[in-house]
Amino acid sequence: MTTVYPFWLGGVAASMAASCTHPLDLTKVRMQTIKAGPGIKPPSMFFVLRKSIVQQGLRGIYTGLTASLLRQMSYSLVRIGAYEEMKRWLSQNGKPSSMQLLAAACLAGGLGGIAGNPADILLVRMTSDVIKPQEHRFNYSNALSGLANLAEQEGIKGMARGLGTNVARAMLMNASQVGSYDLFKSALLNRTIPVLDYQLHDSLALHTLSSLLAGTFATTVCSPADVLRTRVMTSTANDSVLDILKTSLQKEGPKFLFKGWTPAFIRLGPNTVLLFVFYEQLKKGWSTLNAA
């Protein structure tokens, strides 16, 4: 009999992973927000991280953590929970195909993107606030007060800011991270690593390797949508996605679409590994609890 796991389990695993990798997420957002002109080399990840610590101390690199946790318990909870439900439904008629799994991951990611959009706006604003001029800062003290402020001052339109870009990114992310994790895991299961002469079973080694490959794949696929999403959400003007894309291409060239790839990978790689390792262990614990 197949064990049915709680819908919220993926959100808990994602929150645990985000708590560990938040400083890298903050650095990635700040790098994507900095707009370097033609011929000007953008600051490195280590420069931005070091500057954040020097200016704000160690507590500063956890700015926006409450928004990150709110995001994981909305966006990730829905995208992982919905994917697992779809996968379980598809499995009733036999093993689902790779295309079915990717389609399910895309749809679940879109639902997660809608659910988590307000929290995503708060996360981007809170982590990039410090590098903005004082008059352009949002100054949210925490995610809940920020959410109330966002709803009161900007209404539904403000809470849906960047929704199209965010949903597109969420669909790409879920397919390239969650969907590809399942595909990598299936492809590697019971394979032998020649150099180590080690056969991969359904164990921590398999989960770690599969999630690392999924994190690399997801970082590359999602980078353009991620950069655009960040710039739309931090913009104080009412520029459209196309306006921002056109202006950024003119000023910085197409390379800007992969701006912050290194910190994005350094953040998403460990985050993906931790997410799936925590998730697999939580599922194992849930199965043990129900079997007792």
Phi, psi and omega in degrees: 000132181284132179285132176263120183265153179300145181300328187276355188299320179295326177295322178294315179298318180294324178294320178297317180293317181296326179298329180278326189252008184304317179304326179287325177294318178300316180296319180299314181297318181293323177293321181289334182278330179293126183253103179271140179282175179301133177082355180261121182287125179293152180296149180283166179300316182292326177295314181295318180294316179296317180297321179297319180291317180297317184282326188237353183080181183296328179295332183296329182280359172251016174301131178086010181298322180297323177291324179296317180292321177297321179296316181294326181275007172237295182298302184290323178302315182287315185293322180280316180298316179293322178297316180296322178293317178296318180296320178295320179294318179293329183286349180295334180254028182107181181292124180291151179282167178300319180294323178294319179294318179294321178295318178296319179295320178297311181296315179296322178296319178299318178296319178295321179299321178292313182296323186263004186301312178301317179294326178296318178300314180298317181298312181297316181292317183291324182280339181256356185304317189294336182268005179262158172300150185307320184289345181255006182277152180267331175056046175283132181280327177202175186295320183291316177292325177295321179295318178296318179296317180298315180294320183288315186274328185243348176065198182300320181299318179292322180289340178261010181301129179072016186300317181299312179296320183292319179294319178299317179295318181297321178294317177296317182296313183293320179292318185277341179256295183289314180296314181291331177301314178298320181291315178297318181297316179294320182290327184269342183302128180069009174279154179255132174277110187303315184298320183264349185052049185235127179269132182275116175256179178286080188220183180301322180297316179295316181297319181293312181295316180297318181288328177293317176296319179295321179295319178296314180297315182294321180300315183291317182293321188269350186305310181300314180293326181294315179297313180297318179301315180298316182289326177294316185286335180265353182291136177266352176264176179260038180291143177279170178301319180294322177298314181294319179297314181296313180296316181294321178295319180294319185276326189238347182081173184295341180298339183296336181294340179246022179293132181080018181298317182300306177295331177296318179289317181298330176277312186286327178301299177298323180298317180293318178299311181296319180304308185283328175294314177298318183295316179296322180289323177295321177295318178298317179295321179295318179297317179297318181297319181284335180282339183289000000 
